[in-house]
Amino acid sequence: MTTKLFATKLKNAREEKGYSQKELGLRVGLSDKSISIYEKGSVYPPISNLLRIAKELDKPVGYFFEN
């Protein structure tokens, strides 16, 4: 599993909900820059952030790590 695959899945899930990076960030208490960094595949989010993001996007955490 690479951060690039995670990043793609995150971006796809965000776009499915019709959220901008800024809107998702506001909804989960993060900056749009943090969302951007996660979507670029630079780093994985800390688990606390991932849990909030997954809940907001109506995805199980495992979704982001499946091929």
C-alpha positions as CSV (number, residue, x, y, z in Angstrom):
1,M,0.0,0.0,0.0
2,T,1.4,3.3,-1.0
3,T,0.5,6.8,0.1
4,K,-0.4,7.5,-3.5
5,L,-3.2,4.9,-3.5
6,F,-4.4,6.3,-0.2
7,A,-4.3,9.8,-1.6
8,T,-6.3,8.8,-4.7
9,K,-9.0,7.1,-2.6
10,L,-9.2,10.1,-0.3
11,K,-9.6,12.5,-3.2
12,N,-12.2,10.3,-4.9
13,A,-14.3,10.0,-1.7
14,R,-14.1,13.7,-1.2
15,E,-15.2,14.5,-4.7
16,E,-18.1,11.9,-4.4
17,K,-19.5,14.0,-1.6
18,G,-19.0,17.1,-3.6
19,Y,-16.7,18.7,-1.1
20,S,-13.8,21.0,-1.8
21,Q,-10.6,20.5,0.2
22,K,-11.6,23.6,2.2
23,E,-15.1,22.3,3.0
24,L,-13.9,18.9,4.1
25,G,-11.2,20.5,6.2
26,L,-13.8,22.7,7.9
27,R,-16.1,19.8,8.5
28,V,-13.4,17.7,10.2
29,G,-11.5,20.5,12.0
30,L,-8.5,20.6,9.7
31,S,-7.1,23.1,7.3
32,D,-7.5,22.7,3.5
33,K,-3.7,22.6,3.4
34,S,-3.8,19.4,5.6
35,I,-6.3,17.8,3.2
36,S,-4.1,18.8,0.3
37,I,-1.0,17.2,1.8
38,Y,-2.9,14.0,2.4
39,E,-4.3,14.0,-1.2
40,K,-0.8,14.6,-2.6
41,G,0.3,11.4,-0.9
42,S,3.1,13.1,1.1
43,V,2.0,11.5,4.4
44,Y,-0.8,9.5,5.9
45,P,-3.0,11.4,8.3
46,P,-2.8,10.6,12.0
47,I,-5.4,8.0,13.0
48,S,-7.5,10.7,14.8
49,N,-7.7,12.7,11.6
50,L,-8.4,9.7,9.5
51,L,-11.3,8.6,11.7
52,R,-12.9,12.0,11.4
53,I,-12.3,12.1,7.6
54,A,-13.7,8.6,7.1
55,K,-16.8,9.4,9.2
56,E,-17.5,12.6,7.3
57,L,-17.1,10.9,3.9
58,D,-19.3,8.0,5.0
59,K,-16.5,5.4,4.3
60,P,-15.1,2.7,6.6
61,V,-11.5,3.3,7.4
62,G,-10.6,0.2,5.5
63,Y,-11.8,1.7,2.3
64,F,-8.8,3.9,2.1
65,F,-6.4,0.9,2.3
66,E,-8.1,-1.5,-0.1
67,N,-7.0,-2.0,-3.7
